[in-house]
Structure formats: C-alpha cells, structure tokens
Amino acid sequence: MTDSQQIAAARRAQLEWRWKPFADLTSLEVYDMLAARSAVFVVEQNCVYGDIDGLDTQAWHLLAYGTGTGVDAPPLAAYLRVLLPDASDADVRIGRVLTTAPFRGIGLGNVMLERSISHIRAQWPDTPIRLHAQAHLQGFYGAFGFEPVSEIHDEDGIPHVWMRSA
C-alpha cells in the first residue's frame, strides 16, 4: 500500500457513520445535510432545482462525519438518502449522493455505497435498488451491480441515467 493509500484509509477509518430515519436526525444533522446538498448540487454543479422536495421526512439518511478539532463541530464528509418502497414505486431508491470537497479522493464514495447497500439489504431484503446516476458515473455504480434501465437524459443540465440492482 502506498503512502497516499495509507493516508486515505486512515482518514476513512476516522469517520463516524450515522444511519437514521428523518425523525431521529438532530437539527444540526438536518442543517448539515441540507448545507452539503446546497454546496455540492446547487453551487458546485450550478444546478438550480428544488432540493427540498418533501421526500426527506420519509427517507433514511446515511451521514459520515469527519473528526473536528478544538471547538469546531465535526464536518459532514459524505451523505446520501434512501427512499423506501411505497405505493407508487416498489424499489428502494438511493439519491442525493455526495462527498464534500475536503473529503474527496480518499475512496469515500465506495465505502458509502457499500454501507448503504448493506443497510438496505438488511432492512429490505430482496427489494431491488434503483438510483438516478450522473451518466459519467455508470462505471462506478456498475461495479456495485447497478445496470442502466433508461436512456441517458438531461436532468438540470447534467446527463443522467436510471440504474437498478436486483
């Protein structure tokens, strides 16, 4: 293992993972997730869209926190939400997947997706999982068993594709 791989592994090992339904999130966790989603999707990706879509309250949320220093609260490193099967959709849906800028390049996306799939399979076994991926990430999600189930299409100015894993 190279020095940079060892550093990345050490940073990942220091993360605190939280898997919670919305009702169990603290006000600070809600603030952190909304701030991170705004920073990544609205500001960095320059997409003006309605992030507050009414689905968070029925979703489960996976948050990864880094370690804070001094009086600083630990920063949110990564986040995603999971929408449960309902009357209109029988699949579990993963969405709002992000890694914050200070934590990119350490393989956090892989760890987060592994954890989320493990949680989903434990709570909703045999339920297919679907996600709406940016098209350039098909290979990344494909490594976790997701296959395209739609054509590539524009979503807020970014090419996307629906992908599914049975």
N, C-alpha and C positions, 0 to 999 in steps of 0.2 A: 504494500500500500504506500502510495506517495505521501509526501508531507501534506499536500493540499487535500488529499482524500482523508487523511487522518484528522485534519482540522475540520473538514466538513462533517465527518462522522461525530466528532466531539461536539460540534455546535448542535447537530440533530439530537444527540443524546441529552442535551441540557434542556430541551423543550418540555413544557408542561402541556399535556393534551387534555382537552375537555370536550366531552360528547354529551350534549344536553338537548332536551326539548326546549322550545322557546320559553315556556313558563318557568323553567329553572334557571334561565340566564339572569345574571345580575344586570343592573342598569349600566354598569361600566362595560360589561361584555357586549351588551347591545350597542352601546356607543362605539366601542372598538370595532365591531364587525361592520357597522354602517360607515364609519370613518374610513376603514380599509377598502370597502367596496367602492366608496366615492373616489378615493385616491387612485385606485387601480383602474376601475372601469370608466369613470367619468373624466378624471383629469389625465391620467397617463394614456388611456386609449382614445381619449377625445370623443366619447360617446355620451350624448345627452339622451337619457332614457329614464323611464320611471322605475328606479330601483326599488322603491317602497311599493310593492305590488300586492300586498295583502296576504302573501303566502308564508311569510316568515313565522307567523304565530302558530301555524300548524306543522312547521318543519322541525327537524332535528338539525343541530348545528355542531360542526366539528371545528374547534378553535385550537390553535397551537400558539402558546406564548413562549417568548424568549425569556432570558433572565434579565431582570432590571438591576440597576446599580444605584446605590445611595437611596434617595427618597423617590426616585423615579419608579413608576409602575412598570412591570414587565411589558415589553411591546408585543403586539399581536404579530406573529410571524407568518401564519397561514390560516386560511379559513375556507370552508365550504358549507353548503346547506343541503339537506336531503328532504325531498318532498315525498310523502307517503302515498301509497296507492289509495285511490278514492273512487267514487262512482264514475268520474269522467276519465280516469286513467288507471289501469291496473298495474303499471310499472312503478317501481321506486325510481325517483329522478334525482340525480346529483346536479347541483348547479352552483353558480357564484363562486367557482373555484379560483382561489388566488393565493399568491405568495407575495408578501410585502417586500419592497425593494431591498431593505437591509439583509434579507434572508434568502435572496435568490442565489443560485449557483452552488447550493450545497446538497442538492438531491432531495429537497423537502417535498416537492410535488409527488415523487414516487412514494415516500413514506406516508404522506397524507392520503393518497389514493388507496394504498394498501390498507391503512387503518379504516378508512371509510367503508371499503368493501367488506372488511372483516366485521365491522359493526352491523352493516346492513344484512349480511348473510346470517349473523347470529340472531338478529331480531326479526327478520322477514325472510326465512329460508325459502328457497325455490321461487322467489319472486324476481322476475327479470329487472335489470337495472338499465336505465337509459340516461343519456346526457346530451346536451347541446354543445358540441365542441367547436372551438375555432378550427377551421379546416386545416390549418398548418400543424395542429396537434393530433391529427389522426394516428400517426405512428406511435405517439406517446400513449394514447388511450388504447390503441390496438394491442400494445404489449400487456395490457391487463384484461384482454379478452373481448374488448368492445369492437364491434363491426359497424360500418356505416349502414344506416337504414333509410337514408334520404339522399337526395342530390345536394350538392353544395349550393347554398343560397346566401343572400345578403341579410345580415341582421345588424342593424345600426351601423352600416358602412363597413362591416367586417365579414368576410366569408365564414360561414358556419356549416356544420353538418350534424344531423342527429345520429347518435351511435347507441348501440344496445348490446348488452351482455346477458345471455340466458342464465 
